[in-house]
Structures are given as C-alpha cells and as structure tokens.
Amino acid sequence: MKKLTAIVVIVYFIPLLIWWLVFGMYSGGGISLNNSDWGAFGSFVGGVLSPLFSLISIIFLYLSIRKNNENHQDQLDSLKAHNRREQLVKLIDIYNSKLDEPVGRQFDSILCKSKSSGYKVNVYTDGSKYIDFPSGAMRDVIFGFYSSKSAKKRHSEEYIDLVKSIVANVELCFCKVLELLSSIENPQEFEDAVDIAEALSEFHTTIGLLEFNLSQLLYSDDSPLLERLALLNKRTKFKNEAVVRYLRIKEIKAAG
C-alpha cells in the first residue's frame, strides 16, 4: 500500500513537471498572469490525471476488498480452528468416559447367563487358563488382557474376539479422535491438536488398547484403529512405537 501511495504522488507531479518544462522553462517565459493560460493548464492537468486517478481509485478499491476478504477468511479459519479444538477435547472426554463405563451396562444379560451356567472363557490356546466373563469397567478389561500377555503363551481367538466385542465402542471413540487429528491441515494447529490428544487421553489405558489391537493381528490381517494411527504418523510421531510394530507385523505377514 505504501508503494502504491508513492506511485500516486509521483504520477500527480509528472504533468506539473511536463507543463513547467514545455511551457515554462523552454518557452522562455515565467509564471503567467493570464487567466486563459491557467485555464489551459487546469484542462491539461485534469485531462491527464482524471483517468489515472480513476484507475488508481479502482485499484485502491480492489486492494481494500481483497484485504477485507483476507481478514474475513482469517477470522473464519480462527473460528474453525477453535471449533475443532473444542470438538477434539469433547471427543477425548467421551473416549475417557467410555473407559469408565461398566461392562455390565452393555453385557448385563451375558454376565448373568455366564454366572448362572458357569461359563468360562478360554484365555490361551493351550487351555491352561479359564476366566469368568469379564466384568468391571472397560479399562479393567483392557488391563486384564494386557496383564495376561505372555511370551510363552498365545491368546486364544475366543478371548481376543470377546475382548474386541467389549471394547468396540472404546476403539470407535479413539478412531474418531484420530480422524479429527488427520483432518487438520494447518501444521501448527495440527501439532497443537496432537499435543492436546497426548495430554488428555489416558496414557496407560491407551497403550493397553493399542497393545490389544496388535494382538488382534494373530487372527486378522489389519486393524482399523492402527491403520488410522499409521496414516496420522506420516505427519507426526503420536504413539509411534505401536505404529512401527504394526507396520513390521504387516510386512512379515505379507512376506509369508
């Protein structure tokens, strides 16, 4: 804008300079006292400057409109970023609250049936351990699975399918968090959002959830949750350890 103002000033004085050079200095005369000369001078200046100032006015108007549009877009982007931040915090709150949700809220009839019938869940493929249908909070089921991991024993497909059905809503909530993070295009907003997700989501339970998804690969080719996390990790290192192991397992299974 300052450069344009300087150009306007220069353009304004050019006709005056031309008039003075042609009709003043080189004509050998001084400043005229004749009204007709001043009228001619006014007509000359007006004829030269009027189109120029009309063009400059249009340019100023265009720049003003563009600046207003940019300011308006900045305000919209700021508002959208604020809304995304609030939505992210809300999704993380829902995710954390799902971890507190009792298993009996969804599986009360199954719990009652398993207790009355004495039904036991086979934990390992070698049949060395049987447990009652899991109860307590969702996080207890996740921690129970994580604590039962053994380098010498392999979880049964029955146990993995059971835990998967119990924590399905928890996984869905975490997937929604990852989807929102992936949708953020602004680099700084993205990094801030990842920091929020890292800080607010329950660390140990989330690690347990990721470990369970890695264990699911014993009986499945992929994990929707880990796929989303792997996609997100192309831009950051959020839960990178689980992603590295997931991609390595997929390579091994693909090779054969």
N, C-alpha and C positions, 0 to 999 in steps of 0.2 A: 504493500500500500504506500509506503514512503517513496519507493522508486517511481510509482505512478504519479504521485504528487509533484515530484521533482520534474518529471516529463511535462506535466501540465504547465508548470511555471515557465519552463524553457520555451514550450510552444507558444505561450502567451506573449513572450517578449520577442520572438522571431519576427512577426510582422512589424513591430515597432522598429526593430533594428533595420529591416529592409526599407521601410519608409524613410527613415533618417538617412541611410546610406544613399538611396537613389535620389530622393527629393531634397535632402538637406546638404550633406557633405559634397556630393558630386555635382549638384546643381549650382553650387557656389552661393547659395542663399542661406540666411539664418532662419530663425523661427518666424513663421508667417503670422501676420496680424489680420489676414484676410479670412473672413468667415467661410467663404466658399472653399478655401484650402482645408480648413478644419473639417468641413462637411465631407469633402472628398476623402480626407484621412479617416474619418469615422466610418464611411462606407467601405473603405478598403479593409480596415481592421475587422469590422463586423462581417464582411463577406468572407474573409479568411478564417476568422476564429469561430464563427457560429457553427459551421459544420463540424469543426474539430471538437468544440465543446459539447455538441450533441452526441458525437461518438464517444467522447470521454464520459459523459453522463451515463450512457448506456453501459459502458464498461464498469463504472462505479456501481451501478445498479446490479449488474450481473455478479460482481465480486461480493457485494453485500448479501445478495440472495444465497450465493454459494456458501458464504461464511455462516449465515444463519442456519442453512441446511446442515452444515458440518456440526455446528453446536447442537442442533436438534438431534442429530444422529448420535453424537457423543452422549447426550442425556439418555437417549433410548438404550444405548449399549450399556451405560452405567446402571440403568434400571433393570435391564435384563440380567446383568451380572448379579445384581443384588437379589433378584428373584431366584436365580439359580442357586445362589449361596443358601438362601432360606430353604429352598426345596431340598438341597443336599443335607442340611442339618436335620430337616424333618425326616428324610429317608433313613438317616443314620439312627435317629431316635427310634423309629419304627423297628429297624433291624435289632437294636439293643433290647427293645421291649419284647421282641419275639423270642429272644434268648431266655427271658424271664418267664415266658408263658409255660404253664404246666402241660405236660404231655397228656394228662387226663382230659384236658379241655377238648382235644380232638379225638382221643382214643379211649375214652372212658368205657365204652361198651366192650372194646377188645381187652382192656385191662381186667375188667370184671370177669369176662369169659375165660381169660387165661388163668386167673387166680382160682376160679371155681373148677376148672378142668385140670389144673396142674401143668399147664402147657409151659414148656421150657424152650428157650432159643439156643440153638447150637452156635457157639461163638467161633470155633476153629474147625477147619476141615478134618482134623484128626479126631474130632469128637471128645476132646479132653476137657471141655468146659461147657456147661449149660447154665443159662441165667433166666430169671423171670423176665416177662415183658417189661422193657424199660419204663421207669416212672420218674417223677420229679420234674424239674424244669428242662427245657430244650438244651440248655448248656450242659446239664448233667449228662444227657445222652451223648453229647459231643465229647465231653471229657471222659466219659466211660469208655467210649470207643478208642480214644487216643491213649488212655492208660492201659488198654488191653493189647496194644500193639506189641508184637514180639518178633525178634529177628528169626526165631526158630519155628514160629507157627504162622500159618496163613489163615486169615479170616475167612469164614465160610460165606458163600454167596447169600445164604439165608440171612445172616446177621447184617451184611452190608445192605441188602435190599430193605431190611427192616429199618435200619438207621436212616437210610435215604428217604424212606416214606415219612419218617417222623420229622426230619429236619428240612423237608422240601420247602416250606414257607420261609424258613430262615435263609436258605440258599437264594430263594427268589428275591427277598429283600436286599441281600447283598449284591445280587446281579443288577438290581435297579440302581444301586449306588454306583456300580462300575459303569453302567450305561450312561448315567448322567455325567460322570467324570469324562468319559470318552467323547461326549457331545460338545465339550467346551473347546473352542478353537483358539481363543486368546492365550498365548503362552504363559503370561504372568497370572492370569485368572486360573488357568489350569493348575499351575504349581501350587497356588494358594489353596485351591479346592482339594488337591491331593493331600496337602498338609492337614487340612481340616478332617478329611476322612481318616488319616493316620492317627490323629489325636483323639477323635471322638469315638471311633469304633473300638469295641472291646478287643484288646490286643490278643490275649491268650486264647479266648474263645474263637476268634477269627483264625488264628494259627491252627487250632484244632479242626475247624471247619475245612480249611484248605488241605490239611493232612488227610481228612476223611475223603475228600474229593480225589486226592492222589491214590488212596487205597481203592477207590471205586474202579480204577483203571485195571484192576485184576480181572474184572468181568465186563468191562465196557471199553470202547475204543477212544472215547474222549469225555470231556466234562464241560458242559456249557458254562459253568462258573469260571473254570480255569481258562477256557477259550477267551472269554471276555477279559480276564485278567492279563492274558498273554497279549491281546490286542492293545490294552492300555499300556503295557510295559514297553511298547515301541516308542513311547514318549516319556516314560519315567521309570523309576525302579521300585514302584509300590509293590510290596510283597514279592520281590524279585526272586527270592530263594525258591519259593514254590513254583514259580513260572519256569525257572531253569530246570528244575527236576521234571516238571510236566513235559516240557519240550523234549527232554532227553528220553523220557519213557516212550513218548510217541515215536521218536527216531528208532529206538530199539524195536518196538513193536512193528514198525513199518519195514524194518530190515529183515524181520523174520523170524 
